[in-house]
Amino acid sequence: MRSRSWLQRLGLMLWLGWSLLGWGIPTAIAAPTPLDPSRMPLITVEVHLGNAANELKFFPADLKFVAGKRYKLVLDNPSQEKHYFTAKDFADNLWSQKVEAGDVEIKGAIHELELKPGAIAEWLFVPIRTGTYELHCTIPGHAAAGMVGQLAIVNK
Ligand SMILES: [Cu+2]
């Protein structure tokens, strides 16, 4: 009896794999790649724009993010007036996945968010380039009164 060629053996193995073990090329192609940043674990950070006593501050005002990690920055406004979270240089040095607010999801680059009293927004991003970037509220008088902060992107 003639032994099977390696090609026949391979063919039989693949046939057995596909038919009995449930292998499939489509499954292999659809498998998530570890490099997809939108699938990385999320680190949640909260920042309040003002407070119930209407102090003109960010709470906290100084934040540190590690480059390459994925963050969910939860912004809320517990005060009675509207505020801005304006961080243009910070935004230029990260990859912005999306902002979610209410029933709306905004994808792509974001530099500034306005939050009306009681509003909440979630910003998902991955910091890229290290540095210390300034944060302020653009409502006239608020930055001068202390509504400023620092957003640092660090290596570790
Ligand atoms: Cu403000």
Backbone and ligand atoms as CSV (ligand in chain L), in Angstrom:
chain,resi,resn,atom,element,x,y,z
A,1,MET,N,N,0.853,-1.200,0.000
A,1,MET,CA,C,0.000,0.000,0.000
A,1,MET,C,C,0.882,1.241,0.000
A,2,ARG,N,N,0.556,2.119,-0.899
A,2,ARG,CA,C,1.357,3.331,-1.047
A,2,ARG,C,C,0.989,4.331,0.046
A,3,SER,N,N,2.021,4.867,0.661
A,3,SER,CA,C,1.702,5.840,1.717
A,3,SER,C,C,1.264,7.161,1.086
A,4,ARG,N,N,0.465,7.906,1.808
A,4,ARG,CA,C,-0.049,9.185,1.298
A,4,ARG,C,C,1.073,10.207,1.227
A,5,SER,N,N,0.975,11.073,0.241
A,5,SER,CA,C,1.954,12.149,0.134
A,5,SER,C,C,1.679,13.187,1.227
A,6,TRP,N,N,2.670,14.015,1.505
A,6,TRP,CA,C,2.482,15.035,2.550
A,6,TRP,C,C,1.333,15.990,2.210
A,7,LEU,N,N,1.140,16.175,0.881
A,7,LEU,CA,C,0.064,17.066,0.459
A,7,LEU,C,C,-1.294,16.460,0.799
A,8,GLN,N,N,-1.398,15.153,0.589
A,8,GLN,CA,C,-2.667,14.491,0.913
A,8,GLN,C,C,-2.922,14.525,2.415
A,9,ARG,N,N,-1.828,14.314,3.175
A,9,ARG,CA,C,-1.968,14.357,4.639
A,9,ARG,C,C,-2.437,15.739,5.101
A,10,LEU,N,N,-1.820,16.758,4.506
A,10,LEU,CA,C,-2.188,18.127,4.869
A,10,LEU,C,C,-3.652,18.380,4.528
A,11,GLY,N,N,-4.032,17.924,3.341
A,11,GLY,CA,C,-5.421,18.107,2.909
A,11,GLY,C,C,-6.388,17.422,3.854
A,12,LEU,N,N,-6.056,16.226,4.275
A,12,LEU,CA,C,-6.914,15.472,5.196
A,12,LEU,C,C,-7.001,16.185,6.542
A,13,MET,N,N,-5.837,16.663,7.018
A,13,MET,CA,C,-5.807,17.374,8.300
A,13,MET,C,C,-6.696,18.610,8.250
A,14,LEU,N,N,-6.556,19.365,7.165
A,14,LEU,CA,C,-7.355,20.588,7.048
A,14,LEU,C,C,-8.834,20.256,6.959
A,15,TRP,N,N,-9.153,19.186,6.186
A,15,TRP,CA,C,-10.555,18.808,6.034
A,15,TRP,C,C,-11.122,18.418,7.403
A,16,LEU,N,N,-10.330,17.631,8.169
A,16,LEU,CA,C,-10.782,17.219,9.498
A,16,LEU,C,C,-10.942,18.438,10.402
A,17,GLY,N,N,-9.968,19.335,10.304
A,17,GLY,CA,C,-10.024,20.536,11.138
A,17,GLY,C,C,-11.264,21.353,10.844
A,18,TRP,N,N,-11.518,21.571,9.581
A,18,TRP,CA,C,-12.663,22.410,9.222
A,18,TRP,C,C,-13.987,21.742,9.560
A,19,SER,N,N,-14.076,20.437,9.235
A,19,SER,CA,C,-15.373,19.785,9.375
A,19,SER,C,C,-15.649,19.342,10.800
A,20,LEU,N,N,-14.626,18.900,11.524
A,20,LEU,CA,C,-14.869,18.347,12.854
A,20,LEU,C,C,-14.588,19.340,13.979
A,21,LEU,N,N,-13.583,20.146,13.815
A,21,LEU,CA,C,-13.178,21.039,14.907
A,21,LEU,C,C,-13.765,22.437,14.788
A,22,GLY,N,N,-14.424,22.700,13.669
A,22,GLY,CA,C,-15.059,24.000,13.532
A,22,GLY,C,C,-14.100,25.123,13.195
A,23,TRP,N,N,-12.950,24.789,12.668
A,23,TRP,CA,C,-12.051,25.853,12.229
A,23,TRP,C,C,-12.726,26.607,11.103
A,24,GLY,N,N,-12.295,27.767,10.882
A,24,GLY,CA,C,-12.831,28.503,9.739
A,24,GLY,C,C,-11.968,29.687,9.440
A,25,ILE,N,N,-11.734,29.933,8.195
A,25,ILE,CA,C,-10.937,31.089,7.806
A,25,ILE,C,C,-11.617,32.396,8.222
A,26,PRO,N,N,-12.960,32.534,8.018
A,26,PRO,CA,C,-13.591,33.804,8.400
A,26,PRO,C,C,-13.379,34.132,9.879
A,27,THR,N,N,-13.451,33.122,10.765
A,27,THR,CA,C,-13.256,33.353,12.190
A,27,THR,C,C,-11.853,33.886,12.452
A,28,ALA,N,N,-10.895,33.291,11.796
A,28,ALA,CA,C,-9.514,33.705,12.006
A,28,ALA,C,C,-9.301,35.143,11.556
A,29,ILE,N,N,-9.929,35.520,10.452
A,29,ILE,CA,C,-9.749,36.877,9.934
A,29,ILE,C,C,-10.452,37.888,10.824
A,30,ALA,N,N,-11.616,37.518,11.384
A,30,ALA,CA,C,-12.405,38.460,12.174
A,30,ALA,C,C,-11.888,38.619,13.595
A,31,ALA,N,N,-10.934,37.763,14.006
A,31,ALA,CA,C,-10.439,37.839,15.383
A,31,ALA,C,C,-9.840,39.220,15.647
A,32,PRO,N,N,-10.132,39.807,16.846
A,32,PRO,CA,C,-9.620,41.147,17.136
A,32,PRO,C,C,-8.098,41.141,17.233
A,33,THR,N,N,-7.476,42.140,16.673
A,33,THR,CA,C,-6.028,42.247,16.791
A,33,THR,C,C,-5.717,43.021,18.068
A,34,PRO,N,N,-4.673,42.645,18.768
A,34,PRO,CA,C,-4.345,43.333,20.024
A,34,PRO,C,C,-3.939,44.787,19.795
A,35,LEU,N,N,-3.669,45.158,18.545
A,35,LEU,CA,C,-3.213,46.518,18.267
A,35,LEU,C,C,-4.366,47.484,18.026
A,36,ASP,N,N,-5.599,46.986,17.991
A,36,ASP,CA,C,-6.744,47.857,17.781
A,36,ASP,C,C,-6.964,48.703,19.035
A,37,PRO,N,N,-6.680,50.022,18.979
A,37,PRO,CA,C,-6.748,50.831,20.201
A,37,PRO,C,C,-8.156,50.949,20.770
A,38,SER,N,N,-9.182,50.812,19.916
A,38,SER,CA,C,-10.543,50.970,20.433
A,38,SER,C,C,-10.986,49.762,21.253
A,39,ARG,N,N,-10.138,48.734,21.345
A,39,ARG,CA,C,-10.476,47.554,22.148
A,39,ARG,C,C,-9.611,47.436,23.402
A,40,MET,N,N,-8.743,48.404,23.626
A,40,MET,CA,C,-7.869,48.326,24.794
A,40,MET,C,C,-8.684,48.585,26.068
A,41,PRO,N,N,-8.223,48.060,27.216
A,41,PRO,CA,C,-8.949,48.304,28.466
A,41,PRO,C,C,-9.037,49.802,28.759
A,42,LEU,N,N,-10.120,50.189,29.456
A,42,LEU,CA,C,-10.384,51.601,29.719
A,42,LEU,C,C,-10.021,51.980,31.156
A,43,ILE,N,N,-9.393,53.135,31.304
A,43,ILE,CA,C,-9.145,53.702,32.631
A,43,ILE,C,C,-10.081,54.907,32.762
A,44,THR,N,N,-10.925,54.893,33.786
A,44,THR,CA,C,-11.893,55.975,33.947
A,44,THR,C,C,-11.345,57.058,34.868
A,45,VAL,N,N,-11.440,58.310,34.416
A,45,VAL,CA,C,-11.005,59.469,35.206
A,45,VAL,C,C,-12.162,60.464,35.203
A,46,GLU,N,N,-12.459,61.043,36.380
A,46,GLU,CA,C,-13.565,62.001,36.467
A,46,GLU,C,C,-13.049,63.404,36.733
A,47,VAL,N,N,-13.630,64.373,36.053
A,47,VAL,CA,C,-13.333,65.781,36.321
A,47,VAL,C,C,-14.653,66.537,36.424
A,48,HIS,N,N,-14.759,67.364,37.486
A,48,HIS,CA,C,-15.955,68.192,37.652
A,48,HIS,C,C,-15.631,69.615,37.218
A,49,LEU,N,N,-16.507,70.195,36.422
A,49,LEU,CA,C,-16.345,71.583,35.987
A,49,LEU,C,C,-17.137,72.450,36.960
A,50,GLY,N,N,-16.430,73.055,37.917
A,50,GLY,CA,C,-17.096,73.801,38.973
A,50,GLY,C,C,-17.685,72.856,39.997
A,51,ASN,N,N,-18.421,73.438,40.966
A,51,ASN,CA,C,-19.088,72.602,41.972
A,51,ASN,C,C,-20.412,73.258,42.370
A,52,ALA,N,N,-21.095,72.646,43.302
A,52,ALA,CA,C,-22.425,73.132,43.692
A,52,ALA,C,C,-22.350,74.523,44.311
A,53,ALA,N,N,-21.182,74.898,44.874
A,53,ALA,CA,C,-21.003,76.226,45.463
A,53,ALA,C,C,-20.558,77.254,44.412
A,54,ASN,N,N,-20.553,76.838,43.137
A,54,ASN,CA,C,-20.156,77.705,42.020
A,54,ASN,C,C,-18.737,78.249,42.112
A,55,GLU,N,N,-17.837,77.480,42.687
A,55,GLU,CA,C,-16.418,77.853,42.664
A,55,GLU,C,C,-15.909,77.703,41.235
A,56,LEU,N,N,-15.080,78.633,40.794
A,56,LEU,CA,C,-14.568,78.602,39.420
A,56,LEU,C,C,-13.258,77.819,39.376
A,57,LYS,N,N,-13.401,76.501,39.408
A,57,LYS,CA,C,-12.247,75.592,39.408
A,57,LYS,C,C,-12.618,74.301,38.712
A,58,PHE,N,N,-11.574,73.569,38.305
A,58,PHE,CA,C,-11.753,72.183,37.886
A,58,PHE,C,C,-11.414,71.303,39.080
A,59,PHE,N,N,-12.168,70.256,39.280
A,59,PHE,CA,C,-11.908,69.332,40.390
A,59,PHE,C,C,-11.706,67.924,39.839
A,60,PRO,N,N,-10.488,67.363,39.806
A,60,PRO,CA,C,-9.220,68.019,40.142
A,60,PRO,C,C,-8.739,68.888,38.989
A,61,ALA,N,N,-7.770,69.755,39.273
A,61,ALA,CA,C,-7.264,70.671,38.254
A,61,ALA,C,C,-6.016,70.121,37.572
A,62,ASP,N,N,-5.340,69.190,38.213
A,62,ASP,CA,C,-4.124,68.609,37.636
A,62,ASP,C,C,-4.328,67.124,37.403
A,63,LEU,N,N,-4.142,66.729,36.157
A,63,LEU,CA,C,-4.357,65.325,35.819
A,63,LEU,C,C,-3.153,64.777,35.087
A,64,LYS,N,N,-2.928,63.493,35.306
A,64,LYS,CA,C,-1.791,62.822,34.664
A,64,LYS,C,C,-2.307,61.614,33.895
A,65,PHE,N,N,-1.886,61.500,32.643
A,65,PHE,CA,C,-2.280,60.372,31.805
A,65,PHE,C,C,-1.022,59.683,31.290
A,66,VAL,N,N,-1.100,58.366,31.163
A,66,VAL,CA,C,0.043,57.606,30.659
A,66,VAL,C,C,-0.134,57.385,29.161
A,67,ALA,N,N,0.908,57.731,28.412
A,67,ALA,CA,C,0.871,57.569,26.963
A,67,ALA,C,C,0.628,56.109,26.605
A,68,GLY,N,N,-0.244,55.881,25.631
A,68,GLY,CA,C,-0.492,54.531,25.152
A,68,GLY,C,C,-1.610,53.795,25.859
A,69,LYS,N,N,-2.123,54.346,26.980
A,69,LYS,CA,C,-3.268,53.726,27.655
A,69,LYS,C,C,-4.541,54.357,27.109
A,70,ARG,N,N,-5.658,53.653,27.285
A,70,ARG,CA,C,-6.928,54.212,26.809
A,70,ARG,C,C,-7.730,54.728,27.997
A,71,TYR,N,N,-8.214,55.957,27.855
A,71,TYR,CA,C,-8.933,56.609,28.947
A,71,TYR,C,C,-10.366,56.935,28.587
A,72,LYS,N,N,-11.203,56.900,29.629
A,72,LYS,CA,C,-12.550,57.480,29.534
A,72,LYS,C,C,-12.573,58.630,30.520
A,73,LEU,N,N,-12.532,59.853,29.994
A,73,LEU,CA,C,-12.568,61.042,30.825
A,73,LEU,C,C,-14.029,61.456,30.973
A,74,VAL,N,N,-14.542,61.324,32.196
A,74,VAL,CA,C,-15.943,61.658,32.449
A,74,VAL,C,C,-16.004,63.092,32.976
A,75,LEU,N,N,-16.614,63.975,32.201
A,75,LEU,CA,C,-16.736,65.383,32.578
A,75,LEU,C,C,-18.171,65.639,33.014
A,76,ASP,N,N,-18.325,66.336,34.150
A,76,ASP,CA,C,-19.680,66.751,34.506
A,76,ASP,C,C,-19.640,68.171,35.065
A,77,ASN,N,N,-20.812,68.782,35.063
A,77,ASN,CA,C,-20.925,70.157,35.531
A,77,ASN,C,C,-21.971,70.222,36.646
A,78,PRO,N,N,-21.506,70.162,37.907
A,78,PRO,CA,C,-22.456,70.193,39.022
A,78,PRO,C,C,-22.826,71.611,39.451
A,79,SER,N,N,-22.396,72.627,38.699
A,79,SER,CA,C,-22.654,74.019,39.090
A,79,SER,C,C,-23.912,74.539,38.397
A,80,GLN,N,N,-24.225,75.805,38.634
A,80,GLN,CA,C,-25.434,76.394,38.054
A,80,GLN,C,C,-25.142,77.236,36.800
A,81,GLU,N,N,-23.891,77.213,36.338
A,81,GLU,CA,C,-23.578,77.962,35.111
A,81,GLU,C,C,-22.775,77.081,34.165
A,82,LYS,N,N,-22.743,77.483,32.890
A,82,LYS,CA,C,-22.049,76.632,31.938
A,82,LYS,C,C,-20.536,76.873,31.988
A,83,HIS,N,N,-19.808,75.825,31.621
A,83,HIS,CA,C,-18.341,75.885,31.632
A,83,HIS,C,C,-17.804,75.191,30.389
A,84,TYR,N,N,-16.540,75.510,30.099
A,84,TYR,CA,C,-15.858,74.855,28.992
A,84,TYR,C,C,-14.688,74.026,29.513
A,85,PHE,N,N,-14.444,72.931,28.831
A,85,PHE,CA,C,-13.225,72.150,29.047
A,85,PHE,C,C,-12.434,72.346,27.767
A,86,THR,N,N,-11.498,73.304,27.786
A,86,THR,CA,C,-10.732,73.676,26.593
A,86,THR,C,C,-9.284,73.265,26.774
A,87,ALA,N,N,-8.818,72.354,25.933
A,87,ALA,CA,C,-7.467,71.808,26.063
A,87,ALA,C,C,-6.946,71.483,24.664
A,88,LYS,N,N,-6.674,72.547,23.892
A,88,LYS,CA,C,-6.331,72.354,22.477
A,88,LYS,C,C,-5.019,71.602,22.266
A,89,ASP,N,N,-3.959,71.997,22.997
A,89,ASP,CA,C,-2.657,71.336,22.811
A,89,ASP,C,C,-2.711,69.884,23.286
A,90,PHE,N,N,-3.408,69.677,24.387
A,90,PHE,CA,C,-3.599,68.314,24.884
A,90,PHE,C,C,-4.282,67.473,23.804
A,91,ALA,N,N,-5.327,68.013,23.228
A,91,ALA,CA,C,-6.098,67.278,22.217
A,91,ALA,C,C,-5.276,66.993,20.960
A,92,ASP,N,N,-4.313,67.876,20.667
A,92,ASP,CA,C,-3.461,67.670,19.491
A,92,ASP,C,C,-2.442,66.552,19.710
A,93,ASN,N,N,-2.292,66.123,20.946
A,93,ASN,CA,C,-1.270,65.133,21.265
A,93,ASN,C,C,-1.853,63.815,21.746
A,94,LEU,N,N,-3.064,63.542,21.304
A,94,LEU,CA,C,-3.704,62.271,21.644
A,94,LEU,C,C,-4.500,61.782,20.446
A,95,TRP,N,N,-4.930,60.539,20.550
A,95,TRP,CA,C,-5.843,59.983,19.554
A,95,TRP,C,C,-7.220,59.949,20.193
A,96,SER,N,N,-8.140,60.694,19.587
A,96,SER,CA,C,-9.487,60.795,20.128
A,96,SER,C,C,-10.370,59.740,19.487
A,97,GLN,N,N,-10.906,58.859,20.317
A,97,GLN,CA,C,-11.785,57.805,19.784
A,97,GLN,C,C,-13.200,58.349,19.581
A,98,LYS,N,N,-13.760,58.954,20.628
A,98,LYS,CA,C,-15.109,59.522,20.514
A,98,LYS,C,C,-15.467,60.298,21.770
A,99,VAL,N,N,-16.503,61.118,21.637
A,99,VAL,CA,C,-17.123,61.774,22.784
A,99,VAL,C,C,-18.571,61.328,22.811
A,100,GLU,N,N,-19.037,60.919,23.976
A,100,GLU,CA,C,-20.434,60.537,24.128
A,100,GLU,C,C,-21.104,61.519,25.066
A,101,ALA,N,N,-22.225,62.062,24.639
A,101,ALA,CA,C,-23.001,62.982,25.476
A,101,ALA,C,C,-24.466,62.797,25.138
A,102,GLY,N,N,-25.258,62.464,26.134
A,102,GLY,CA,C,-26.666,62.178,25.879
A,102,GLY,C,C,-26.777,61.021,24.910
A,103,ASP,N,N,-27.577,61.198,23.864
A,103,ASP,CA,C,-27.741,60.143,22.864
A,103,ASP,C,C,-26.802,60.338,21.684
A,104,VAL,N,N,-25.862,61.261,21.821
A,104,VAL,CA,C,-24.994,61.589,20.690
A,104,VAL,C,C,-23.592,61.077,20.914
A,105,GLU,N,N,-23.003,60.550,19.849
A,105,GLU,CA,C,-21.631,60.076,19.887
A,105,GLU,C,C,-20.881,60.809,18.776
A,106,ILE,N,N,-19.802,61.486,19.145
A,106,ILE,CA,C,-19.046,62.254,18.156
A,106,ILE,C,C,-17.679,61.622,18.001
A,107,LYS,N,N,-17.326,61.268,16.766
A,107,LYS,CA,C,-16.026,60.643,16.508
A,107,LYS,C,C,-15.071,61.669,15.919
A,108,GLY,N,N,-13.793,61.462,16.162
A,108,GLY,CA,C,-12.798,62.332,15.567
A,108,GLY,C,C,-12.262,63.357,16.532
A,109,ALA,N,N,-11.469,64.257,16.006
A,109,ALA,CA,C,-10.743,65.210,16.846
A,109,ALA,C,C,-11.687,66.155,17.580
A,110,ILE,N,N,-11.366,66.419,18.822
A,110,ILE,CA,C,-12.139,67.295,19.708
A,110,ILE,C,C,-11.132,68.198,20.412
A,111,HIS,N,N,-11.428,69.489,20.526
A,111,HIS,CA,C,-10.515,70.389,21.237
A,111,HIS,C,C,-11.158,71.054,22.437
A,112,GLU,N,N,-12.474,71.115,22.432
A,112,GLU,CA,C,-13.170,71.909,23.431
A,112,GLU,C,C,-14.559,71.329,23.630
A,113,LEU,N,N,-14.978,71.227,24.897
A,113,LEU,CA,C,-16.333,70.766,25.173
A,113,LEU,C,C,-17.026,71.800,26.053
A,114,GLU,N,N,-18.271,72.111,25.713
A,114,GLU,CA,C,-19.061,73.012,26.543
A,114,GLU,C,C,-20.068,72.177,27.320
A,115,LEU,N,N,-20.106,72.374,28.628
A,115,LEU,CA,C,-21.063,71.638,29.443
A,115,LEU,C,C,-22.013,72.608,30.134
A,116,LYS,N,N,-23.285,72.467,29.829
A,116,LYS,CA,C,-24.308,73.267,30.504
A,116,LYS,C,C,-24.530,72.691,31.908
A,117,PRO,N,N,-25.163,73.478,32.804
A,117,PRO,CA,C,-25.378,72.965,34.162
A,117,PRO,C,C,-26.036,71.585,34.147
A,118,GLY,N,N,-25.471,70.663,34.906
A,118,GLY,CA,C,-26.020,69.319,35.002
A,118,GLY,C,C,-25.595,68.379,33.888
A,119,ALA,N,N,-24.843,68.888,32.920
A,119,ALA,CA,C,-24.467,68.057,31.773
A,119,ALA,C,C,-23.348,67.082,32.136
A,120,ILE,N,N,-23.276,66.017,31.349
A,120,ILE,CA,C,-22.221,65.021,31.523
A,120,ILE,C,C,-21.770,64.581,30.128
A,121,ALA,N,N,-20.461,64.404,29.967
A,121,ALA,CA,C,-19.920,63.951,28.683
A,121,ALA,C,C,-18.766,62.997,28.954
A,122,GLU,N,N,-18.619,62.027,28.095
A,122,GLU,CA,C,-17.523,61.066,28.230
A,122,GLU,C,C,-16.632,61.148,26.999
A,123,TRP,N,N,-15.352,61.333,27.237
A,123,TRP,CA,C,-14.384,61.485,26.136
A,123,TRP,C,C,-13.427,60.305,26.207
A,124,LEU,N,N,-13.407,59.514,25.152
A,124,LEU,CA,C,-12.513,58.349,25.099
A,124,LEU,C,C,-11.318,58.674,24.206
A,125,PHE,N,N,-10.126,58.503,24.754
A,125,PHE,CA,C,-8.936,58.835,23.970
A,125,PHE,C,C,-7.734,58.034,24.443
A,126,VAL,N,N,-6.691,58.055,23.615
A,126,VAL,CA,C,-5.404,57.443,23.955
A,126,VAL,C,C,-4.339,58.544,23.869
A,127,PRO,N,N,-3.725,58.950,24.995
A,127,PRO,CA,C,-2.655,59.949,24.948
A,127,PRO,C,C,-1.483,59.412,24.131
A,128,ILE,N,N,-0.861,60.285,23.324
A,128,ILE,CA,C,0.219,59.844,22.442
A,128,ILE,C,C,1.561,60.467,22.834
A,129,ARG,N,N,1.635,61.803,22.742
A,129,ARG,CA,C,2.928,62.467,22.967
A,129,ARG,C,C,2.999,63.069,24.356
A,130,THR,N,N,4.139,62.809,25.026
A,130,THR,CA,C,4.301,63.300,26.392
A,130,THR,C,C,4.463,64.817,26.406
A,131,GLY,N,N,4.095,65.401,27.540
A,131,GLY,CA,C,4.198,66.846,27.706
A,131,GLY,C,C,3.203,67.302,28.755
A,132,THR,N,N,3.281,68.585,29.090
A,132,THR,CA,C,2.318,69.166,30.019
A,132,THR,C,C,1.523,70.220,29.260
A,133,TYR,N,N,0.229,70.065,29.262
A,133,TYR,CA,C,-0.651,70.901,28.441
A,133,TYR,C,C,-1.638,71.639,29.336
A,134,GLU,N,N,-1.969,72.857,28.924
A,134,GLU,CA,C,-2.853,73.647,29.774
A,134,GLU,C,C,-4.329,73.401,29.475
A,135,LEU,N,N,-5.100,73.591,30.507
A,135,LEU,CA,C,-6.553,73.430,30.451
A,135,LEU,C,C,-7.166,74.717,30.983
A,136,HIS,N,N,-8.220,75.193,30.342
A,136,HIS,CA,C,-8.920,76.344,30.915
A,136,HIS,C,C,-10.372,76.360,30.468
A,137,CYS,N,N,-11.134,77.204,31.156
A,137,CYS,CA,C,-12.521,77.444,30.760
A,137,CYS,C,C,-12.542,78.765,30.014
A,138,THR,N,N,-13.200,78.772,28.841
A,138,THR,CA,C,-13.155,79.978,27.995
A,138,THR,C,C,-14.263,80.985,28.299
A,139,ILE,N,N,-15.098,80.744,29.282
A,139,ILE,CA,C,-16.111,81.752,29.652
A,139,ILE,C,C,-15.349,82.967,30.209
A,140,PRO,N,N,-15.653,84.197,29.723
A,140,PRO,CA,C,-14.905,85.373,30.183
A,140,PRO,C,C,-14.853,85.466,31.710
A,141,GLY,N,N,-13.625,85.648,32.224
A,141,GLY,CA,C,-13.433,85.804,33.664
A,141,GLY,C,C,-13.162,84.513,34.406
A,142,HIS,N,N,-13.539,83.362,33.840
A,142,HIS,CA,C,-13.406,82.110,34.593
A,142,HIS,C,C,-11.949,81.670,34.751
A,143,ALA,N,N,-11.162,81.748,33.651
A,143,ALA,CA,C,-9.753,81.345,33.765
A,143,ALA,C,C,-9.016,82.272,34.734
A,144,ALA,N,N,-9.292,83.583,34.621
A,144,ALA,CA,C,-8.644,84.558,35.502
A,144,ALA,C,C,-9.002,84.292,36.965
A,145,ALA,N,N,-10.204,83.786,37.195
A,145,ALA,CA,C,-10.643,83.502,38.569
A,145,ALA,C,C,-10.095,82.171,39.077
A,146,GLY,N,N,-9.407,81.421,38.214
A,146,GLY,CA,C,-8.794,80.169,38.667
A,146,GLY,C,C,-9.276,78.920,37.973
A,147,MET,N,N,-10.134,79.105,36.974
A,147,MET,CA,C,-10.633,77.910,36.296
A,147,MET,C,C,-9.641,77.491,35.213
A,148,VAL,N,N,-8.500,77.010,35.676
A,148,VAL,CA,C,-7.417,76.539,34.818
A,148,VAL,C,C,-6.905,75.218,35.388
A,149,GLY,N,N,-6.134,74.516,34.586
A,149,GLY,CA,C,-5.574,73.264,35.064
A,149,GLY,C,C,-4.425,72.817,34.183
A,150,GLN,N,N,-3.859,71.660,34.537
A,150,GLN,CA,C,-2.765,71.084,33.769
A,150,GLN,C,C,-3.057,69.634,33.462
A,151,LEU,N,N,-2.849,69.286,32.192
A,151,LEU,CA,C,-3.044,67.909,31.772
A,151,LEU,C,C,-1.684,67.390,31.304
A,152,ALA,N,N,-1.140,66.445,32.029
A,152,ALA,CA,C,0.174,65.914,31.696
A,152,ALA,C,C,0.034,64.542,31.029
A,153,ILE,N,N,0.837,64.338,29.998
A,153,ILE,CA,C,0.958,63.004,29.400
A,153,ILE,C,C,2.377,62.520,29.717
A,154,VAL,N,N,2.456,61.402,30.405
A,154,VAL,CA,C,3.759,60.886,30.846
A,154,VAL,C,C,3.995,59.497,30.261
A,155,ASN,N,N,5.252,59.044,30.342
A,155,ASN,CA,C,5.591,57.731,29.798
A,155,ASN,C,C,5.171,56.589,30.702
A,156,LYS,N,N,5.184,56.844,32.038
A,156,LYS,CA,C,4.813,55.784,32.976
A,156,LYS,C,C,4.331,56.358,34.269
L,1,CU,CU,CU,-16.181,78.218,33.514
